[in-house]
Each structure stands twice: as C-alpha cells, then as structure tokens.
C-alpha cells in the first residue's frame, strides 16, 4: 500500500461517517512545501464515541491494526490513536479535535486539495500547519519542524497569511520562534498592528 492509498481510505472513512477532519503535520507541510520521507499521516478528526466501532469496520484486522478500546479512550480524553497498515509500515496518527478556539479556527480554514493520483482530501491551511509546527518545535525541540516551515515559506509564500500565523504564534507562546524563522528566511516580520517591519 502507498501512502496516498491509506490517506484516501481515511478520507473516505471520515466522509462516510460525516466526521470533520483535516490532514496536518508533515504530509500537509509537503503539500505546501518541500518533499521529505515520512511514513506517518497526521489527521485531526472531530470524533465522538459512536464513531469508533464504525472506524473499526473500515479498518479490519489482519490488514490493519486498529485497537478499538484504545481509540475509545483517546476519543474520551481528546488525545490520539493509530491506524496502522503493518505490511507496508504506514501509520496514521488520528488526533481527536479539541473543543477550543484554535481547533475550530483550523476546521473553518481547512481546504480540499488533491494529494496524489487525482485523489482529494481536506488539508489544514498552510498557516495552521506552520503554527502547529512552531508549537511542536517548542515542545520537543526538533529542527525538522523549522525546516518544514522554511520549505513552505520558500515554495508557497503567496498562500501564507503571515498576520494569521503571527496572531496564533503570539496566542500560543511561540511568537519569538516565528520571528526568528522569518528573519532566517528573509521574510518580513508582521508588526503588532499587522503592518510589516523590516
């Protein structure tokens, strides 16, 4: 199985269940930026307990690993769980949406995009991908997130609303890192009133 096939199966599953979702993480950053190797697909989904047994039917053993009990706990705690295709090594991290302003904003800004072979899925906006990668970098310190952001700024600058990133970076406590990324990539830094600073 190829990564785009697993992504298509997940998108079809969420659509059939009537569940809001969007692709985020490295797969989304590659859609707006530079390619790199990853076997993981990160998807935020607005799941309820009633959706878990339905998902289990979409991803049956032994072709897939889907722990229904673990998924149920993750939904209850608004955490995350996995869908794994063992024979290919592909894995999807299903991140249960939080009932907060940022996740609601991300759902509102998500967009349908082609990802491969004419297949389409809902993707996080590039701005929201950047914000989450800034947060992940702050939490874990991995420079891969900053490299992904730099690639997005290089490949798709016209798609990225810098003011939107600055607003949420400030709100989530990662504005200093965002300003440093902009400086290193030669981008202008939005000022406190939305004006641009050199």
C-alpha positions in Angstrom: 0.0 0.0 0.0 1.2 3.5 -0.8 0.8 6.5 1.5 -1.7 8.2 -0.8 -3.9 5.0 -0.7 -4.0 5.0 3.1 -4.8 8.7 3.1 -7.6 8.1 0.6 -9.0 5.3 2.8 -9.0 7.6 5.8 -10.6 10.4 3.9 -13.3 8.1 2.6 -13.9 6.8 6.1 -14.4 10.2 7.6 -16.6 11.3 4.8 -18.8 8.2 5.1 -19.1 8.8 8.9 -19.9 12.5 8.4 -16.8 13.5 10.5 -14.9 16.7 10.1 -11.2 16.1 9.6 -8.1 17.6 8.0 -4.6 16.4 7.2 -1.8 18.2 9.1 1.8 17.5 10.1 4.5 16.6 7.6 2.1 15.4 4.9 0.4 18.7 4.9 3.7 20.7 5.0 4.9 18.7 2.0 1.7 19.7 0.1 2.7 23.3 0.6 6.5 23.0 0.7 9.3 20.6 0.1 9.1 16.8 0.0 10.8 14.6 2.6 10.4 11.0 3.7 7.7 10.1 6.2 5.6 7.0 6.9 3.2 8.9 9.2 0.0 10.7 8.3 -1.3 13.1 10.9 -5.1 13.8 10.8 -7.2 15.9 13.2 -10.7 14.5 13.4 -13.8 15.6 15.3 -14.7 12.2 16.5 -17.3 11.0 19.1 -17.5 7.7 20.9 -20.2 6.5 18.4 -17.7 6.7 15.5 -15.1 4.3 17.0 -16.8 1.0 16.2 -17.7 2.3 12.7 -14.0 3.1 12.1 -13.1 -0.4 13.3 -15.2 -1.8 10.5 -13.4 0.4 7.9 -10.0 -0.9 9.0 -10.4 -4.6 9.8 -7.7 -7.0 11.0 -5.5 -8.5 9.9 -4.9 -6.0 7.1 -4.9 -3.1 9.6 -4.1 -2.7 13.2 -6.9 -0.7 14.9 -7.3 -1.0 18.7 -10.9 -0.1 19.3 -10.5 0.1 23.1 -7.5 2.4 22.8 -9.3 4.5 20.2 -12.3 4.8 22.5 -10.1 6.0 25.4 -8.4 8.5 23.1 -11.7 10.0 22.0 -12.9 10.3 25.6 -9.7 12.1 26.6 -9.4 14.0 23.3 -6.0 12.5 22.7 -4.8 10.4 19.8 -4.7 6.9 18.5 -3.3 5.0 15.5 -4.4 3.2 12.3 -1.5 1.1 11.1 -1.0 -0.9 7.9 1.6 -3.5 9.1 2.7 -4.9 5.8 3.7 -1.5 4.5 4.8 0.1 7.8 2.4 3.0 7.1 0.8 4.6 10.2 -1.8 7.3 10.7 -2.0 9.3 13.9 -5.6 10.3 14.4 -5.6 13.3 16.7 -9.0 13.9 18.3 -10.1 17.5 17.9 -10.2 19.7 21.0 -13.2 21.9 21.8 -11.1 25.1 21.7 -10.9 28.2 19.6 -7.8 27.2 17.7 -9.1 23.8 16.5 -12.4 25.4 15.5 -10.4 28.0 13.5 -8.4 25.2 11.9 -11.6 23.4 10.8 -13.0 26.7 9.4 -9.8 27.3 7.3 -9.3 23.7 6.1 -9.4 23.2 2.3 -9.9 20.4 -0.1 -6.8 19.6 -2.1 -5.6 16.9 -4.5 -2.8 14.9 -2.9 -1.9 12.2 -5.5 -3.3 10.2 -8.4 -6.2 12.6 -8.6 -7.3 11.9 -5.1 -8.6 14.7 -2.8 -8.7 15.2 1.0 -9.2 18.0 3.4 -6.0 19.7 4.4 -5.1 22.2 7.2 -4.4 25.7 5.9 -0.7 26.4 5.4 -0.8 29.0 8.2 -2.2 26.5 10.7 0.4 23.9 9.7 3.1 26.4 10.5 1.6 27.3 13.8 1.4 23.7 15.0 4.9 23.0 13.8 6.1 26.0 15.9 4.3 24.5 18.9 5.8 21.1 18.3 9.3 22.6 18.0 8.8 24.4 21.3 7.6 21.1 22.9 10.2 18.8 21.5 13.0 20.9 20.0 13.2 19.0 16.7 14.6 21.2 13.9 12.7 19.2 11.3 9.6 21.3 12.1 11.5 24.6 11.4 12.9 23.1 8.2 9.4 22.2 7.1 8.2 25.8 7.8 11.2 27.2 5.9 10.3 25.0 2.9 6.7 26.2 2.9 7.8 29.8 3.0 10.1 29.1 0.1 7.7 27.1 -2.1 4.3 28.7 -1.3 4.8 32.2 0.0 1.8 33.5 -1.8 -0.5 31.1 0.0 0.6 32.1 3.5 -1.1 34.8 5.6 1.8 36.0 7.8 -0.5 38.0 10.0 -2.6 34.9 10.8 0.5 33.0 11.8 1.7 35.9 13.9 -1.6 36.1 15.7 -1.7 32.5 16.8 2.0 32.3 17.4 1.5 35.1 19.9 -1.5 33.4 21.4 0.2 30.1 21.8 3.5 31.5 23.1 5.8 30.8 20.1 6.0 34.3 18.5 9.7 34.6 19.2 10.4 31.4 17.3 8.2 32.5 14.4 10.0 35.9 14.2 13.4 34.1 14.2 12.2 31.8 11.3 11.1 34.9 9.3 14.4 36.5 9.9 16.4 33.5 8.8 14.3 33.0 5.7 14.5 36.7 4.7 10.7 37.3 5.2 9.3 40.5 6.6 8.0 40.2 10.2 4.4 41.4 10.8 4.3 44.2 13.4 1.9 44.4 16.3 -0.8 46.2 14.3 -0.5 44.0 11.2 2.0 46.4 9.5 5.2 45.0 8.2 8.5 45.6 9.8 11.8 45.3 8.0 
